[in-house]
Amino acid sequence: MATEHDTIRGTARGTAPVPLSVLDLATVGSGTTAVDALRTGTELARTAERRGYHRFWMAEHHSMPGIASSSPAVILAHLAAHTERIRLGSGGVMLPNHAPLVIAEQFGTLEALAPGRIDLGLGRAPGTDGATAAALRRTDRLNEGADDFPQQLLELTRFLDDDFPDGHPYSRIHAVPGPVQATSPGGVRSAGRPQVWLLGSSGFSAQLAGSLGLPFSFAHHFSAANTLPALELYRESFRPSAVLDEPYAAIGVAVLAAEDEKEARRQIMTGALSMLRLRTGRPGLVPTPEEAEAYPWSPRERGFVDSWVGNIVHGTPDAVREGLDALAKRTGADEMILTSNVHGADARLRSYELIADAYGMPDGSAAA
């Protein structure tokens, strides 16, 4: 069995068909602030750990008023100090936005802070609009970053492993914390390296992840039509590696459980309206349920929202459980990473509790 195999594969808790995890965007709702969003994220990470979710990821987005997760590494350092067991990671860091050495240093630091718990999920999209991406990268040649993604990934992994070949311009550069500090004078090994994942919403990253033998996470929550083709391509392309001896595919799933279906629908419409505004160049704070209910939907907007909501697993806990079970069976996913981007902090926290209850996942507070 590959040495890092068990750090990727979680154990399904309760009766869940596969391990369940959480993806958070630090959603900022109307009437709230980034301070509120980040506090909620901390509470959510602690809840996820207590209820037996396998990992907790933060996503990188920029110049979006309704999202406070522009700096995943900073947030993850805070979460590492407020959790003990759950895996923490990026879902993901957008590699073309950053120098590979900087990412290696940031996530090497996280691994030193929380040894054996850090995932480095990588994407090749900017996580923002073109103008913001240009400001981040200090260039207007935006395609260059995406086209160079495989080379950037190779450079990053070599920094993480400290294994540039002799004669390479970077062969004497060390990402620290990192392998150059692997053994202390007393012979005690320091932290290892973060677990690298590739993320994607199309076939490009799926094929690359498979060819490199890396775990892969597909963004089903906003690219559902491409899920099955991408997963098939990943599995067909897979080559065993030191990380994995067989494919491991997770999918991101938009989900919201509530005590009744009407309330679940009421909550998810806040995220749907927020996405509509983003897609039409009007990004803002996530609206309240009352704002969403009062919004004058045009027929075209209603069509977009109906399509968007159709890919969200929502309703009562039993309905959500049935929906997740069916999705796991249909996709063959090895893990589902659940995300709930709605206005209310209480609604999000309650949703993850209800889903855990539906699957009989443990409640760590009972043993506390």
C-alpha positions in Angstrom: 0.0 0.0 0.0 1.3 3.4 -0.9 2.8 5.4 2.0 0.3 8.3 1.8 -2.7 6.2 1.0 -4.3 6.3 4.4 -4.0 10.1 4.6 -6.2 10.4 1.5 -8.8 7.8 2.2 -11.0 8.4 5.1 -13.3 6.0 6.9 -17.0 6.4 6.2 -18.7 7.3 9.5 -22.1 5.9 10.5 -24.0 4.7 7.4 -22.7 7.2 4.9 -21.8 5.4 1.7 -18.4 7.3 1.5 -16.5 9.7 3.7 -18.2 13.1 4.0 -16.2 16.4 4.1 -16.9 20.1 4.1 -16.0 22.9 1.7 -16.5 26.5 3.0 -16.2 29.8 1.3 -16.6 32.1 4.3 -19.9 33.4 2.9 -20.7 37.0 3.8 -24.4 37.6 4.0 -26.4 40.8 3.8 -26.3 42.4 7.2 -23.2 40.6 8.3 -19.4 41.2 7.9 -16.3 39.2 7.1 -15.6 39.0 10.8 -18.9 37.1 11.2 -18.1 34.9 8.2 -14.7 33.9 9.5 -16.1 33.2 13.0 -18.8 31.1 11.5 -16.2 29.2 9.5 -14.2 28.4 12.7 -17.4 27.2 14.4 -18.2 25.1 11.3 -14.8 23.5 11.3 -15.1 22.6 14.9 -18.6 21.2 14.3 -17.3 19.2 11.3 -14.6 17.7 13.4 -16.9 16.9 16.3 -19.4 15.2 14.0 -16.8 13.0 12.1 -16.5 14.8 8.8 -13.2 13.7 7.2 -11.7 17.0 6.0 -12.5 20.8 6.0 -11.4 22.8 3.0 -11.4 26.6 2.2 -11.7 27.9 -1.4 -9.7 30.8 -2.9 -11.8 33.6 -4.4 -11.0 37.3 -5.0 -12.9 40.6 -5.4 -16.2 39.0 -4.4 -18.0 40.9 -1.7 -20.0 37.8 -0.6 -16.9 35.7 0.0 -14.2 36.3 2.6 -11.9 33.4 1.7 -9.3 35.3 -0.4 -6.4 33.9 1.7 -7.0 30.2 2.4 -3.5 29.6 3.9 -4.1 32.4 6.5 -7.6 31.0 7.4 -6.2 27.4 7.6 -3.5 28.5 10.1 -6.3 29.9 12.3 -8.4 26.7 11.9 -5.4 24.5 12.8 -5.2 26.3 16.1 -8.9 25.6 16.8 -9.1 21.9 15.7 -7.2 18.8 16.7 -8.0 15.9 14.3 -9.8 16.9 11.1 -7.8 17.3 7.9 -7.6 20.9 6.7 -6.9 22.1 3.2 -7.5 24.3 0.2 -10.3 23.6 -2.2 -8.4 25.1 -3.7 -5.4 27.4 -4.1 -5.4 28.7 -7.6 -1.8 27.9 -8.7 -1.4 30.4 -11.5 -2.1 33.2 -9.1 1.0 32.5 -7.0 4.7 31.7 -7.3 5.1 27.9 -6.6 7.8 28.6 -4.0 5.4 30.8 -2.0 2.7 28.1 -1.9 5.3 25.5 -0.9 6.4 27.7 2.0 2.9 28.5 3.1 1.7 24.9 3.1 5.0 23.7 4.5 4.3 26.1 7.4 0.8 24.7 7.8 2.1 21.2 7.8 4.5 22.1 10.6 1.6 23.7 12.5 -0.8 20.7 12.0 1.4 17.7 11.1 -0.3 15.1 9.0 -3.5 17.1 8.6 -2.9 19.4 5.6 -4.3 19.0 2.1 -3.1 21.2 -0.8 -5.8 21.3 -3.4 -4.8 23.1 -6.5 -6.8 24.6 -9.3 -5.8 26.4 -12.6 -8.7 28.9 -12.8 -8.1 32.4 -11.4 -11.0 32.2 -8.9 -12.1 35.7 -10.1 -12.6 38.0 -13.1 -9.9 38.8 -15.7 -9.0 42.2 -14.3 -8.5 40.9 -10.8 -6.5 38.0 -12.1 -4.3 40.5 -13.9 -3.8 42.4 -10.7 -2.9 39.3 -8.8 -0.4 38.1 -11.4 0.8 41.5 -12.4 0.4 40.6 -16.1 -2.4 40.7 -18.6 -1.3 37.4 -20.2 -3.8 35.4 -18.3 -3.8 32.3 -20.6 -0.1 31.9 -19.8 -0.8 30.8 -16.3 -3.4 28.2 -17.3 -1.3 26.9 -20.2 1.8 26.5 -17.9 -0.1 24.7 -15.2 1.6 21.3 -15.6 5.0 23.0 -15.4 4.0 25.1 -12.4 2.7 22.0 -10.7 6.0 20.2 -11.3 7.9 23.1 -9.9 5.7 23.2 -6.8 6.0 19.5 -6.1 9.8 19.7 -6.5 9.9 22.5 -3.9 7.7 20.4 -1.6 10.0 17.4 -2.0 13.2 19.4 -2.2 14.3 17.4 -5.2 15.4 19.7 -8.1 18.1 17.9 -10.1 21.7 19.0 -9.9 22.3 21.9 -12.3 18.8 23.3 -12.1 18.6 27.0 -11.3 16.6 26.2 -8.2 18.6 23.2 -7.0 20.0 25.2 -4.1 16.7 26.8 -3.1 14.8 25.2 -0.2 11.2 25.7 0.7 11.1 26.0 4.5 9.6 24.5 6.5 10.3 21.5 4.3 12.4 18.4 3.8 15.7 20.2 4.2 14.8 20.4 7.9 13.5 16.8 7.9 15.6 15.5 10.8 16.5 17.4 13.9 19.9 17.1 15.6 18.3 14.6 18.0 17.2 12.4 15.1 13.5 13.2 15.4 11.8 13.7 12.1 9.9 16.9 11.6 6.5 17.2 9.8 6.1 15.7 6.4 4.6 17.4 3.4 1.0 18.4 2.6 -1.0 16.0 0.5 -1.4 17.4 -3.0 -4.8 17.2 -4.8 -5.8 18.4 -8.2 -9.2 20.2 -8.6 -11.2 20.8 -11.7 -14.5 21.3 -13.5 -13.5 19.8 -16.8 -11.4 17.1 -18.2 -8.0 18.8 -18.2 -7.2 18.5 -14.5 -8.9 15.1 -14.4 -6.5 13.7 -17.0 -3.5 15.3 -15.4 -4.4 14.0 -12.0 -4.8 10.5 -13.3 -1.5 10.6 -15.2 0.3 11.7 -12.1 -1.4 9.3 -9.7 -2.9 12.1 -7.6 -6.2 12.3 -5.9 -8.8 14.4 -7.8 -11.7 16.5 -6.7 -14.4 17.5 -9.3 -16.6 20.6 -8.9 -19.9 18.8 -9.3 -21.6 21.7 -7.4 -21.2 24.0 -10.3 -20.4 21.8 -13.3 -22.7 18.8 -12.9 -23.0 18.1 -16.6 -19.3 17.3 -16.8 -19.0 15.2 -13.7 -19.3 11.7 -15.2 -17.1 12.3 -18.2 -14.4 13.9 -16.0 -14.4 11.1 -13.5 -14.3 8.5 -16.3 -11.3 10.3 -17.9 -9.6 10.5 -14.5 -10.0 6.7 -13.9 -8.9 5.8 -17.5 -5.8 8.1 -17.2 -4.8 6.9 -13.7 -1.3 5.6 -13.2 -0.2 4.2 -9.8 2.2 6.5 -7.9 3.9 6.8 -4.5 0.8 8.6 -3.4 -2.0 6.3 -4.6 -2.1 2.8 -6.0 -5.6 3.2 -7.3 -7.8 6.2 -8.3 -9.4 8.4 -5.6 -12.0 10.8 -6.7 -14.0 13.2 -4.6 -16.9 15.4 -5.8 -18.0 18.8 -4.5 -21.8 18.7 -3.7 -24.0 21.7 -3.0 -26.3 20.7 -0.2 -28.7 22.1 2.4 -30.8 20.1 4.9 -33.5 21.6 7.1 -36.3 20.3 9.2 -38.8 20.7 6.3 -38.5 21.0 2.5 -40.0 24.5 2.4 -37.3 25.9 4.7 -34.6 24.2 2.8 -35.9 25.7 -0.5 -36.2 29.1 1.2 -32.5 29.0 2.2 -31.0 27.8 -1.0 -32.7 30.6 -3.0 -30.4 33.0 -1.2 -27.3 31.3 -2.7 -29.1 31.0 -6.1 -29.8 34.7 -6.3 -26.2 35.5 -5.3 -24.9 33.3 -8.1 -27.3 34.9 -10.6 -25.9 38.3 -9.6 -22.4 37.1 -9.9 -23.0 35.5 -13.3 -24.6 38.8 -14.6 -21.8 41.0 -13.4 -23.5 42.2 -10.2 -21.6 40.5 -7.4 -22.6 41.4 -3.8 -23.3 40.1 -0.4 -25.4 37.0 -0.2 -29.0 38.2 0.1 -31.3 37.3 3.0 -34.2 34.8 2.5 -36.6 37.8 2.6 -34.6 39.5 -0.2 -34.7 36.4 -2.3 -38.4 35.9 -1.8 -39.1 39.5 -2.9 -36.9 39.5 -5.9 -38.7 40.1 -9.2 -37.5 37.2 -11.3 -37.6 37.5 -15.0 -38.4 34.4 -17.0 -34.8 34.1 -18.1 -33.5 34.5 -14.6 -36.0 32.0 -13.4 -34.7 29.5 -15.9 -31.2 30.0 -14.7 -32.1 29.6 -11.1 -34.2 26.5 -11.7 -31.3 24.9 -13.4 -28.9 25.9 -10.6 -31.2 24.7 -7.8 -31.7 21.5 -9.6 -28.1 20.5 -8.8 -28.4 21.2 -5.1 -29.3 18.3 -2.9 -31.8 19.8 -0.5 -34.8 19.1 1.7 -35.4 17.2 4.9 -32.5 15.2 6.3 -34.0 12.0 4.9 -34.4 13.5 1.5 -30.8 14.8 1.6 -29.6 11.4 2.6 -31.4 9.7 -0.2 -30.0 12.3 -2.7 -26.4 11.9 -1.5 -26.7 8.1 -1.6 -28.0 8.2 -5.1 -25.3 10.6 -6.2 -22.5 8.5 -4.7 -23.9 5.4 -6.5 -24.3 7.2 -9.8 -20.8 8.8 -9.8 -18.8 6.1 -7.9 -17.2 8.9 -6.0 -14.9 7.9 -3.2 -15.7 10.9 -1.1 -18.3 13.8 -1.1 -17.2 17.3 -0.1 -20.4 19.2 0.9 -20.8 22.9 0.5 -23.7 25.1 1.7 -23.4 28.7 0.4 -26.5 30.3 1.8 -27.1 33.4 3.8 -27.6 32.2 7.3 -24.8 30.9 9.5 -27.4 29.1 11.7 -28.9 27.4 8.6 -25.5 26.2 7.4 -24.4 24.9 10.8 -27.8 23.2 11.4 -27.6 21.6 7.9 -24.3 19.8 8.7 -25.6 18.6 12.0 -28.8 17.2 10.4 -26.9 15.4 7.7 -24.6 13.9 10.3 -27.6 12.8 12.3 -29.2 11.3 9.2 -26.2 9.1 8.7 -25.7 8.3 12.4 -22.3 10.0 12.5 -20.8 10.3 15.9 -21.4 13.4 18.1 -18.1 14.1 19.8 -19.8 16.4 22.3 -21.3 13.4 24.0 -17.9 12.1 25.0 -16.6 15.6 25.9 
